[in-house]
């Protein structure tokens, strides 16, 4: 952590106290967590405070913490018969309940002060509502506009107060939100041109999902017995 970041952290702690909570970062970037109810007020203060002057929003990212921390590919080696980390993946059950885990969906704001030459990350959890909802920061930083639309499109996170919240990357007829952890890998529908109808049509996905496990050995000349013996003998 740089001196500039520690100075910024001291100013934030003095300005907001327990309204924000500092969280650790493996990349050494200054990161705080804020409650959803305090998000807009804290964002305005970060921008307007003479000592903080967080005047630029660089990026907004949605996060789905479903299955976060589950280890299914843990290894440091591969064997002649295949990767030792290959597992049978259990399907994720689609969550169709009226509520989510309160800390499943989060929004992360990447902020910057040009004058102080420091960066800051701000994280807010969307709570248990289905769909997840957080306040829009477009009134604070106008650059949040398209970033929030992207998080809405890909994660289904609603931004209350956004001036034009609609999909920005997927098609108008797209079903679901593709960055959610419970979204099927093959999607819900597929698009094709129907010659009889003379137009593009949507239909159920015809792709059969399967678990992909990396393999090492293949039946070709690259892995013949002679080559294997030479490799074993150095």
C-alpha positions in Angstrom: 0.0 0.0 0.0 1.5 3.3 -1.1 1.8 6.4 1.2 -0.8 8.2 -1.0 -3.3 5.4 -0.5 -2.7 5.3 3.3 -3.2 9.1 3.4 -6.5 8.7 1.4 -7.5 5.8 3.8 -6.9 8.0 6.8 -9.0 10.8 5.3 -11.9 8.4 4.5 -11.8 6.9 8.0 -11.9 10.3 9.5 -14.7 11.5 7.2 -17.1 8.5 7.3 -16.1 6.5 10.4 -18.2 3.3 10.8 -20.3 4.1 7.7 -17.7 2.5 5.5 -15.6 -0.6 6.2 -12.2 -1.2 4.8 -11.7 -4.6 3.3 -8.5 -6.4 2.3 -7.3 -6.6 -1.3 -4.8 -9.1 -2.7 -3.7 -6.6 -5.3 -3.1 -3.9 -2.8 -5.8 -1.5 -4.0 -7.6 0.5 -1.4 -11.1 -1.0 -1.1 -14.1 0.0 1.1 -17.5 -1.6 1.6 -20.5 0.7 2.1 -24.2 -0.1 2.9 -26.7 0.3 0.1 -28.6 3.0 2.1 -25.4 5.1 2.4 -24.1 4.6 -1.2 -25.3 7.9 -2.8 -24.4 10.1 0.2 -20.9 8.6 0.5 -20.4 8.9 -3.3 -21.4 12.5 -3.3 -19.0 13.2 -0.3 -16.1 11.4 -2.0 -16.6 13.6 -5.1 -17.2 16.9 -3.3 -14.9 16.8 -0.3 -12.0 19.1 -0.8 -9.5 16.6 0.7 -10.8 13.6 -1.1 -11.7 14.9 -4.6 -12.7 11.5 -6.1 -13.7 13.1 -9.4 -13.7 10.2 -11.8 -15.6 6.9 -12.0 -13.5 4.5 -14.2 -15.6 1.4 -14.2 -18.6 -0.3 -12.6 -18.6 -4.1 -12.2 -21.3 -6.5 -11.1 -20.3 -9.6 -9.1 -22.2 -12.8 -8.4 -20.8 -14.6 -5.3 -22.8 -17.7 -5.8 -20.5 -20.7 -5.2 -17.7 -18.3 -4.3 -14.9 -20.1 -2.5 -15.9 -23.6 -3.7 -12.8 -25.4 -4.9 -13.2 -27.9 -7.7 -10.0 -27.6 -9.7 -7.2 -27.5 -7.1 -3.9 -29.0 -8.2 -0.3 -28.1 -9.0 0.5 -31.0 -11.3 -0.7 -33.1 -14.2 -0.1 -36.8 -14.7 0.4 -39.0 -17.8 -3.2 -40.2 -17.5 -4.8 -36.8 -17.3 -5.2 -33.8 -15.0 -5.4 -34.8 -11.4 -7.8 -31.9 -10.8 -10.6 -33.3 -13.0 -13.8 -33.5 -11.1 -17.5 -34.3 -11.7 -19.1 -30.9 -11.5 -22.5 -30.7 -9.8 -25.1 -28.6 -11.6 -26.0 -25.3 -10.1 -29.6 -25.2 -9.2 -31.4 -22.2 -10.6 -32.5 -19.9 -7.8 -36.1 -19.0 -8.5 -37.0 -17.9 -4.9 -38.4 -14.5 -4.0 -35.2 -13.6 -2.3 -31.4 -14.1 -2.7 -28.7 -14.4 -0.1 -28.1 -10.8 1.0 -24.4 -11.0 0.0 -24.7 -12.8 -3.3 -24.8 -9.9 -5.7 -22.5 -6.9 -5.3 -21.5 -3.8 -7.4 -17.9 -2.6 -7.4 -17.1 1.0 -8.3 -13.6 1.8 -9.5 -12.9 5.4 -8.7 -10.0 7.9 -9.1 -8.8 11.2 -7.9 -6.9 13.0 -10.7 -5.5 15.7 -8.4 -4.3 13.3 -5.7 -3.3 10.6 -8.1 -5.0 7.8 -6.1 -7.5 5.1 -6.9 -10.3 3.7 -4.8 -12.7 0.8 -5.0 -16.1 0.9 -3.4 -18.2 -2.2 -3.0 -21.9 -2.4 -2.1 -24.1 -5.5 -1.7 -27.5 -5.5 -3.4 -29.3 -7.2 -0.5 -31.8 -10.0 -0.5 -34.4 -8.6 -2.9 -35.2 -10.4 -6.2 -34.3 -8.8 -8.5 -31.2 -7.3 -6.7 -31.4 -3.4 -6.5 -28.9 -0.7 -5.7 -29.2 3.1 -6.2 -27.8 4.5 -9.5 -24.8 6.7 -9.3 -25.4 8.4 -12.7 -26.4 11.6 -10.9 -23.0 11.6 -9.1 -20.8 10.4 -12.0 -22.4 10.5 -15.4 -19.9 7.9 -16.7 -21.8 5.3 -14.6 -24.6 5.3 -17.3 -23.4 2.6 -19.7 -21.5 0.6 -17.0 -24.7 0.3 -14.9 -26.6 -0.8 -18.0 -24.0 -3.5 -18.6 -24.3 -4.8 -15.0 -28.1 -4.8 -15.4 -27.8 -6.7 -18.7 -25.3 -9.3 -17.6 -26.2 -9.8 -13.9 -29.8 -8.6 -13.7 -28.9 -5.9 -11.1 -31.4 -3.0 -11.1 -30.1 0.5 -10.6 -32.8 2.6 -9.0 -33.0 6.1 -10.5 -31.0 5.2 -13.7 -32.3 7.4 -16.6 -32.4 4.7 -19.3 -31.9 1.2 -17.8 -32.1 -1.3 -20.6 -30.0 -4.0 -22.1 -26.8 -2.9 -23.8 -25.0 -6.1 -24.9 -27.5 -8.9 -25.4 -30.3 -9.1 -27.9 -33.8 -7.7 -27.3 -35.2 -11.2 -27.0 -32.5 -12.5 -24.8 -33.7 -14.5 -21.8 -31.8 -14.4 -18.5 -28.5 -12.7 -17.4 -25.4 -14.6 -18.8 -22.9 -13.6 -16.0 -25.0 -15.1 -13.3 -23.4 -18.3 -11.9 -26.6 -20.2 -12.3 -27.0 -19.2 -16.0 -26.8 -22.4 -18.2 -23.6 -22.5 -20.3 -25.5 -23.1 -23.4 -28.1 -20.4 -22.7 -31.9 -20.7 -22.7 -32.7 -20.1 -26.3 -30.9 -20.1 -29.6 -31.4 -18.0 -32.7 -31.5 -19.2 -36.3 -32.9 -18.1 -39.7 -36.0 -20.0 -40.7 -36.2 -20.2 -44.5 -39.9 -21.2 -44.5 -40.9 -18.2 -42.3 -38.4 -15.9 -44.0 -37.1 -14.5 -40.7 -35.0 -15.1 -37.7 -36.7 -17.2 -35.0 -36.0 -18.1 -31.4 -36.2 -21.7 -30.3 -35.1 -23.9 -27.3 -31.4 -24.6 -27.1 -30.5 -27.8 -28.9 -26.9 -28.0 -27.5 -26.4 -30.9 -25.1 -24.4 -29.7 -22.0 -21.5 -31.8 -20.8 -18.8 -31.5 -18.3 -15.4 -30.8 -20.0 -12.4 -32.5 -18.3 -9.0 -31.7 -19.8 -7.1 -34.8 -21.1 -3.4 -35.3 -21.8 -3.1 -38.6 -23.7 -4.3 -38.7 -27.3 -4.2 -41.5 -29.8 -1.8 -40.0 -32.4 1.9 -40.2 -33.3 2.9 -37.4 -30.9 2.3 -39.8 -28.1 3.7 -43.0 -29.5 5.6 -45.5 -27.4 9.0 -44.6 -28.9 8.5 -40.9 -28.2 7.3 -41.8 -24.7 10.4 -43.9 -24.0 12.7 -41.1 -25.3 11.0 -38.7 -23.0 11.3 -41.0 -20.0 15.0 -41.6 -20.7 15.8 -37.9 -20.9 
